[in-house]
């Protein structure tokens, strides 16, 4: 084995030489970590395996100083910025993690809690707040921490939220956490609100934090970022239909004894299923069910074109779908929409307001 190989694999030999009892700390009995615990964790950790933390893929301004013991009393736990901005809700896995730590000890094979050093000698948690809360609850007086140099709030926020998101399986990254982080970065003026490339800049901020969001979620962040930058709702979003019914009510498109309004998305098959579901249980007093189209979350790169094609143009798209169904299954006999009909679409883009006012439905012919 050559010298380079030996230098790059000390952790393997450390792992073989340690017993299972030395790989975790029984924090239900001991109330403090020791330097020996720090040395064990450092010997097992492979720095090169975490370039987003210790290497060249780490976010701007993030620089690891050392791994050492710090007293819990020196951690700023009530920092207004980070206690509210990093995570929207408490970690849903906290209970399971707590039970695991109680049963199996605090693992020294995992990366430590990560903190940012402040100029006054105190520390703010960047990653590992859940583990910190558990350790405090168990009466621990100190922690093993990766200490990072002090940087801007924006840099620290990017790093903290990205660590929460990158650990999760694809598709499970917390959209709410990333959403809140990006909006905070815009309020910090970290994104040039007047740039003609504003959408791209917001997209880049999302990618710095995580690559695990769905396209629709990214579109919602970009669209709402536009609203925040403009100081108005220039683009309306109805993610998974949420808020569409409220829009109808707010603008006086309300159910009456003879008319019922239902908001539906731009998927022909779902509209057809919605129609089928309404018939069996429909009150006989209802003479007309009006289906109103919403565009969900519009494509952030071209919201005007997306709304025009999918929402304004849905009437024609749906008529063609019905013609295809008639041709395939009913010999071309026209399908009539009597009590249930496509009524209109919710305008969602303010730049189109001169043609399609935001407070009125665009009505289909």
C-alpha positions as CSV (number, residue, x, y, z in Angstrom):
1,X,0.0,0.0,0.0
2,X,1.5,3.4,-1.0
3,X,2.0,6.3,1.4
4,X,-0.9,8.4,0.0
5,X,-3.3,5.6,0.6
6,X,-2.3,5.2,4.2
7,X,-2.6,9.0,4.7
8,X,-6.1,9.0,3.3
9,X,-7.5,6.0,5.3
10,X,-6.6,6.5,9.0
11,X,-10.3,6.3,9.9
12,X,-10.6,2.7,8.8
13,X,-7.8,1.6,11.2
14,X,-9.3,3.7,14.0
15,X,-12.7,2.1,13.5
16,X,-11.2,-1.4,13.7
17,X,-9.2,-0.7,16.8
18,X,-12.1,0.8,18.8
19,X,-14.7,-1.2,20.6
20,X,-18.4,-0.6,20.3
21,X,-18.6,1.1,23.7
22,X,-16.0,3.7,22.6
23,X,-18.1,4.6,19.5
24,X,-20.9,6.2,21.6
25,X,-21.3,8.1,24.8
26,X,-23.9,7.1,27.4
27,X,-25.3,10.6,28.0
28,X,-27.9,9.3,30.4
29,X,-25.1,8.7,32.9
30,X,-22.3,11.1,32.1
31,X,-23.0,14.8,32.0
32,X,-20.1,16.0,29.9
33,X,-18.0,15.0,26.9
34,X,-14.2,14.7,27.2
35,X,-11.3,15.4,25.0
36,X,-11.0,11.7,24.4
37,X,-14.5,11.7,22.9
38,X,-13.4,14.6,20.6
39,X,-10.3,12.7,19.5
40,X,-12.3,9.6,18.8
41,X,-14.8,11.5,16.6
42,X,-12.1,13.3,14.7
43,X,-10.2,10.1,14.1
44,X,-13.3,8.5,12.6
45,X,-14.4,11.4,10.5
46,X,-13.5,11.5,6.8
47,X,-13.1,15.2,5.9
48,X,-12.9,14.6,2.2
49,X,-16.3,12.9,2.2
50,X,-18.0,16.2,3.1
51,X,-16.9,18.9,0.6
52,X,-20.1,20.9,1.2
53,X,-19.0,21.3,4.8
54,X,-15.2,21.3,4.9
55,X,-14.2,21.6,1.3
56,X,-14.6,23.7,-1.8
57,X,-18.3,23.1,-2.1
58,X,-19.1,24.8,1.2
59,X,-21.3,27.9,0.8
60,X,-19.6,31.3,0.5
61,X,-18.1,32.5,3.7
62,X,-18.2,29.1,5.5
63,X,-14.8,28.2,6.9
64,X,-14.2,25.4,9.4
65,X,-11.8,26.3,12.2
66,X,-11.6,23.3,14.5
67,X,-13.6,20.6,16.3
68,X,-13.6,20.9,20.1
69,X,-15.6,21.0,23.3
70,X,-17.7,24.0,24.0
71,X,-19.9,24.7,27.0
72,X,-23.6,24.8,26.5
73,X,-23.7,28.0,28.6
74,X,-21.7,29.7,25.8
75,X,-24.3,28.9,23.1
76,X,-26.7,31.7,22.3
77,X,-30.0,29.8,22.3
78,X,-32.4,32.8,22.1
79,X,-30.9,34.4,19.0
80,X,-33.8,36.1,17.3
81,X,-32.5,35.5,13.8
82,X,-31.6,31.9,13.9
83,X,-34.3,30.7,16.3
84,X,-36.9,31.8,13.8
85,X,-35.3,31.7,10.4
86,X,-33.6,28.3,10.0
87,X,-36.5,25.9,10.5
88,X,-40.2,26.7,10.3
89,X,-41.3,23.8,12.5
90,X,-39.6,21.5,15.1
91,X,-37.8,18.5,13.6
92,X,-40.5,15.9,13.2
93,X,-37.9,13.1,13.9
94,X,-37.0,14.6,17.3
95,X,-38.8,12.0,19.4
96,X,-37.2,9.0,17.5
97,X,-33.8,10.6,17.7
98,X,-34.2,11.2,21.5
99,X,-35.1,7.6,22.1
100,X,-32.2,6.4,20.0
101,X,-29.7,8.5,21.9
102,X,-31.1,7.3,25.2
103,X,-31.0,3.7,24.2
104,X,-27.7,3.6,22.2
105,X,-25.8,6.6,23.4
106,X,-24.6,9.7,21.5
107,X,-22.8,8.4,18.4
108,X,-19.2,9.5,17.8
109,X,-19.4,8.2,14.3
110,X,-21.7,11.0,13.2
111,X,-20.7,14.6,12.3
112,X,-20.8,16.8,15.4
113,X,-23.1,19.7,16.1
114,X,-22.0,22.7,14.0
115,X,-21.7,26.2,15.5
116,X,-20.6,29.6,14.3
117,X,-18.1,31.5,16.6
118,X,-19.1,35.1,17.4
119,X,-16.7,37.9,18.1
120,X,-17.9,38.0,21.8
121,X,-16.8,34.4,22.4
122,X,-20.3,33.0,22.2
123,X,-21.7,30.6,19.6
124,X,-24.8,30.2,17.4
125,X,-25.9,26.7,16.3
126,X,-25.8,26.2,12.5
127,X,-26.7,22.6,12.4
128,X,-27.7,20.1,15.1
129,X,-30.3,22.2,17.1
130,X,-32.4,19.1,17.7
131,X,-29.5,17.1,19.1
132,X,-28.5,20.1,21.2
133,X,-32.1,20.3,22.7
134,X,-31.9,16.6,23.5
135,X,-28.5,16.9,25.2
136,X,-29.7,19.9,27.2
137,X,-32.8,17.9,28.3
138,X,-30.5,15.1,29.5
139,X,-28.5,17.5,31.6
140,X,-25.3,17.7,29.5
141,X,-23.0,20.6,30.3
142,X,-21.0,20.7,27.0
143,X,-21.0,19.4,23.5
144,X,-18.6,18.3,20.8
145,X,-18.8,21.0,18.1
146,X,-17.5,21.8,14.7
147,X,-16.6,25.5,15.0
148,X,-16.9,27.8,12.0
149,X,-15.6,31.3,11.6
150,X,-18.0,34.1,12.0
151,X,-19.7,35.2,8.8
152,X,-22.7,37.2,7.6
153,X,-26.2,36.2,8.6
154,X,-27.0,35.4,5.0
155,X,-24.0,33.0,4.6
156,X,-24.8,31.3,7.9
157,X,-28.5,31.0,6.9
158,X,-27.7,29.4,3.6
159,X,-25.4,26.9,5.3
160,X,-27.7,26.1,8.1
161,X,-30.8,25.4,5.9
162,X,-28.7,23.5,3.3
163,X,-27.4,21.1,6.0
164,X,-31.0,20.4,7.1
165,X,-32.1,19.8,3.5
166,X,-29.2,17.8,2.1
167,X,-29.5,15.1,4.8
168,X,-33.0,14.3,3.7
169,X,-33.9,11.8,0.9
170,X,-34.8,13.3,-2.4
171,X,-38.2,14.7,-2.4
172,X,-38.3,15.1,1.4
173,X,-36.4,18.3,1.8
174,X,-38.6,20.8,3.9
175,X,-40.1,23.2,1.3
176,X,-41.2,25.5,4.1
177,X,-37.7,25.8,5.5
178,X,-36.1,26.5,2.1
179,X,-39.0,28.9,1.2
180,X,-38.5,30.9,4.4
181,X,-34.8,31.0,4.0
182,X,-34.9,32.4,0.4
183,X,-37.5,35.0,1.4
184,X,-35.2,36.0,4.3
185,X,-32.3,36.4,1.9
186,X,-34.3,38.7,-0.3
187,X,-35.2,40.8,2.7
188,X,-31.5,41.0,3.5
189,X,-30.9,42.4,0.0
190,X,-28.8,39.3,-0.9
191,X,-30.6,39.1,-4.2
192,X,-30.7,42.1,-6.6
193,X,-34.4,43.0,-6.8
194,X,-33.9,45.2,-9.9
195,X,-31.8,42.7,-11.9
196,X,-33.2,41.6,-15.2
197,X,-32.0,38.2,-14.2
198,X,-33.9,38.2,-10.9
199,X,-35.6,34.8,-11.5
200,X,-32.2,33.2,-12.2
201,X,-30.7,34.7,-9.1
202,X,-33.5,33.3,-6.9
203,X,-33.2,29.9,-8.6
204,X,-29.4,30.0,-7.8
205,X,-30.2,30.7,-4.2
206,X,-32.5,27.7,-4.0
207,X,-29.8,25.5,-5.6
208,X,-27.2,26.7,-3.1
209,X,-29.4,25.4,-0.3
210,X,-30.8,22.2,-1.9
211,X,-31.3,20.3,-5.2
212,X,-34.1,18.3,-3.7
213,X,-37.2,20.4,-4.4
214,X,-39.7,19.6,-7.0
215,X,-40.1,21.9,-10.1
216,X,-43.4,23.2,-8.9
217,X,-42.0,24.1,-5.5
218,X,-39.1,26.0,-7.1
219,X,-41.6,27.9,-9.3
220,X,-43.6,28.8,-6.2
221,X,-40.5,30.2,-4.5
222,X,-39.5,32.2,-7.5
223,X,-43.0,33.6,-8.1
224,X,-43.4,34.6,-4.5
225,X,-39.9,36.1,-4.5
226,X,-41.1,38.3,-7.4
227,X,-44.1,39.4,-5.3
228,X,-41.8,40.2,-2.4
229,X,-39.4,42.1,-4.5
230,X,-42.2,44.1,-6.2
231,X,-44.1,44.7,-3.0
232,X,-47.3,43.3,-4.5
233,X,-48.9,40.1,-5.7
234,X,-47.7,40.2,-9.3
235,X,-48.2,36.4,-9.6
236,X,-50.8,34.4,-7.7
237,X,-50.1,30.8,-6.9
238,X,-52.5,28.0,-5.9
239,X,-50.2,25.1,-4.9
240,X,-52.2,21.9,-5.2
241,X,-55.3,24.0,-5.4
242,X,-54.9,25.7,-2.0
243,X,-56.4,29.1,-1.9
244,X,-58.4,28.8,-5.1
245,X,-61.8,28.4,-3.4
246,X,-60.9,31.3,-1.1
247,X,-60.2,33.5,-4.2
248,X,-63.7,32.7,-5.5
249,X,-65.3,33.6,-2.2
250,X,-63.3,36.8,-1.9
251,X,-64.4,37.9,-5.3
252,X,-68.0,37.1,-4.8
253,X,-68.2,33.9,-6.8
254,X,-70.1,32.1,-4.1
255,X,-72.5,29.2,-4.1
256,X,-76.2,30.0,-4.2
257,X,-79.3,27.7,-4.0
258,X,-79.1,27.0,-7.7
259,X,-75.4,27.5,-8.6
260,X,-72.2,25.8,-7.2
261,X,-68.6,26.9,-7.9
262,X,-65.8,24.3,-7.9
263,X,-62.1,25.2,-8.5
264,X,-60.1,22.7,-10.5
265,X,-56.6,22.4,-12.0
266,X,-55.5,22.2,-15.6
267,X,-55.5,18.4,-15.9
268,X,-58.2,17.1,-18.2
269,X,-58.5,13.8,-16.5
270,X,-59.0,15.3,-13.1
271,X,-61.6,17.7,-14.4
272,X,-63.5,14.8,-15.9
273,X,-63.3,12.8,-12.6
274,X,-64.5,15.9,-10.7
275,X,-67.5,16.1,-13.0
276,X,-68.3,12.4,-12.4
277,X,-68.0,12.8,-8.7
278,X,-70.5,15.7,-8.6
279,X,-73.4,14.0,-10.4
280,X,-74.5,11.2,-7.9
281,X,-74.8,13.4,-4.8
282,X,-75.8,16.7,-6.4
283,X,-78.7,18.4,-4.8
284,X,-81.6,18.6,-7.2
285,X,-82.0,22.3,-6.4
286,X,-78.6,23.0,-8.0
287,X,-79.2,23.8,-11.6
288,X,-75.6,24.5,-12.6
289,X,-72.1,23.5,-11.4
290,X,-69.5,26.0,-12.6
291,X,-66.0,24.6,-12.9
292,X,-63.4,27.3,-12.5
293,X,-59.8,26.7,-13.7
294,X,-56.7,27.6,-11.7
295,X,-53.1,27.2,-12.9
296,X,-51.7,25.9,-9.6
297,X,-48.1,27.2,-9.6
298,X,-47.2,28.9,-12.9
299,X,-43.8,28.4,-14.6
300,X,-41.6,31.1,-13.1
301,X,-39.7,31.6,-16.3
302,X,-42.8,32.5,-18.3
303,X,-45.9,33.0,-16.1
304,X,-47.7,35.0,-18.7
305,X,-47.3,32.3,-21.4
306,X,-48.0,29.5,-19.0
307,X,-51.3,31.1,-17.8
308,X,-52.4,31.9,-21.3
309,X,-51.8,28.5,-22.6
310,X,-52.9,26.3,-19.7
311,X,-55.7,28.4,-18.1
312,X,-57.1,30.8,-20.7
313,X,-56.7,28.0,-23.3
314,X,-58.1,25.2,-21.2
315,X,-61.6,25.6,-22.6
316,X,-60.3,24.7,-26.1
317,X,-58.0,22.0,-24.8
318,X,-60.9,20.4,-22.9
319,X,-63.2,20.5,-25.8
320,X,-60.7,18.7,-28.0
321,X,-60.3,16.1,-25.2
322,X,-64.1,15.5,-25.2
323,X,-64.1,15.2,-29.0
324,X,-61.4,12.5,-28.7
325,X,-63.4,10.6,-26.1
326,X,-66.5,10.8,-28.2
327,X,-64.7,9.6,-31.3
328,X,-63.0,6.7,-29.5
329,X,-65.9,5.5,-27.3
330,X,-69.2,6.9,-28.7
331,X,-68.8,7.0,-32.5
332,X,-68.3,10.7,-32.6
333,X,-71.6,11.6,-31.0
334,X,-71.1,15.1,-29.3
335,X,-70.8,15.0,-25.5
336,X,-73.0,17.6,-23.9
337,X,-72.2,19.5,-20.7
338,X,-75.6,20.4,-19.2
339,X,-75.6,20.9,-15.5
340,X,-71.8,20.8,-15.2
341,X,-69.8,23.2,-17.4
342,X,-66.5,24.9,-17.7
343,X,-67.2,28.5,-16.6
344,X,-63.9,30.4,-16.5
345,X,-60.4,30.8,-15.3
346,X,-58.8,32.7,-12.4
347,X,-56.4,35.4,-13.6
348,X,-53.0,34.9,-12.0
349,X,-50.6,37.4,-13.6
350,X,-50.7,41.1,-12.9
351,X,-48.8,42.0,-16.1
352,X,-51.8,40.7,-18.0
353,X,-54.3,42.7,-16.0
354,X,-55.0,45.1,-18.9
355,X,-56.6,42.1,-20.7
356,X,-57.6,39.9,-17.8
357,X,-58.3,41.9,-14.6
358,X,-57.0,40.2,-11.5
359,X,-60.3,40.6,-9.6
360,X,-62.6,39.0,-12.2
361,X,-62.9,35.6,-13.7
362,X,-61.9,35.2,-17.4
363,X,-65.1,33.6,-18.7
364,X,-65.1,30.9,-21.4
365,X,-67.5,31.3,-24.3
